[in-house]
Amino acid sequence: MFTFFKRKKPEVTIHSVSIPTFGWEIVDQNAERIVWVNPEQSALISLYFFNIPPDLPTVKNTDELRNFHRHSISASGGGIVEVSLFNLHNIPSVKTIFKIPQEEHGMTYLASVTIPFENCSFVIKAQAVETGTIGIRDNLILSRFLQNGEVTFDDNGLKNWFEDPYEPSFRSGTLMNKSEREEYDSDFPDHPLSIVRSMMNKAIQEVVLKDELKYLNIFNK
């Protein structure tokens, strides 16, 4: 008599996702996160595994998702540069880029991709901070817009320079400015925003999702 056993599903862990690490040094590693740092650029990339249902409101309604992040990050004094939905290996995923003012001066830029499943999620994060001489990118691009008249001064200061990328009437937090558009990254490759955007684009292109993730239900809100 034969006895048949169901094959046990492989365990899902933080190692179920693999990302490019740029040859950087691991400075923190446990069951929930792995962090790699490049001290030369004041930059890091990290991978997180959350073994709980995602706290995302949706992966179906872009406007709702943007509104959720807009109010969340502005309440902390920051602002959104990008919030978008896309399919990562056929899994509806979320890409965000936030800007957060540092205590003294300059910005921290944080890019992330959330890969959500029904009962867990993986998050890839890239972070870089402004150090040394700051504001070069902003000032040079601002000069161009002032010269062509797209940005002007009024009684409240600069007009048409600071703006939420999706909701022009929103005025809270630290708003994105026109120099932070992706089209200017190639002119300023060492700017922290260019760095995190490039890192995240590479992570999206090269991320590997292991076979055990095929057994998981995707996030369906």
Secondary structure, DSSP 8 states (H G I E B T S, - for coil): -------------GGGEE---TT-EEEEESSSEEEEEETTTTEEEEEEEE-S----S-SS-HHHHHHHHHHHHHTTT-EEEEEEEEEETTEEEEEEEEEEE-SSSSEEEEEEEEEEBSS-EEEEEEEEE--SS--HHHHHHHHHHHHHTSSEEETTEEESSB--SS-TT---SS--BGGGSGGGGGG-TTSHHHHHHHHHHHHHHH-EE-GGGGGS-B---
